Amino acid sequence: MVFKRGIVLAEICGIHAGDGYLRNDGKRVELDISGNLEEQGYYDLHVTKLFKEEFFKFPNPKYFPSRKTYGFVIRSKNIVEFMNLIGFPYGAKSSTVRIPKFVFKKKIFMIYFLRGYFDTDGHLGFFRRSNSSYSKYKRTHNYYPRIMLSSISKELIQDVGALLTILNFNFRIHKSNPIKKGEHRKFHITINGVNNLLKWVSLIGMRNPVKFSRLLVWLNHGFCQPNMSLSDRVKLLK
């Protein structure tokens, strides 16, 4: 039971690293996790169950109109202080967040952290080739898979890279400079190719329907066009 809860906690930590916020400013003590409105099913059917299993607290997800996100807020002092104790900072964490140390102790913890982090802050895309040496099909269809994990925290991306190295993934780390004033420099991990994607699916998996539907379209049709909504992909699969 303790080991199973360690797995659940590792996934929650990945989710929090991607979409979470801790606040303890003397006035409010809360854990806030939210994502895109399209991810409502992911929060309702998966994330809430993880919190119920780990903390015996079932959150009530809702839409936040002011920021156009969907998620929940937990105002439990014990949960907030525990998340801080295992390594997550209070306040704006984007540039300072790291992977909690316990995650590095077992490969199974690494796997579940990566699942949670990918489901919230990762991206699965498919690209076409521009070079004329490739076939017409490859130049006109978005068939080539790429997993991308991004953060403004250099340390977090380095930590993720360390996990991927232990799990024998081929990947590349690079950075992108801000385009607009006020934006931050970002660090990215890209994991390219069919073999890497199939390995990710079999070893780590994904529970977010937004990401998983892209995978299903690609598996069924051999390519997946960009800029399709979740509902568009569901209709296509039907």
BELKA-V99505 format. One record per helix or strand. SS is the DSSP state (H for helix, E for strand). FROM is the first residue (numbers start at 1). LEN is the number of residues. Records with the same first field share a line. If there is no record, write none. Layout:
# BELKA-V99505
SS->FROM-LEN  FROM-LEN
This chain:
# BELKA-V99505
H->2-18  37-19  77-9  101-5  107-15  136-5  154-13  194-10  209-13  230-8
E->20-5  29-8  62-3  69-6  91-1  122-6  144-8  172-5  186-7
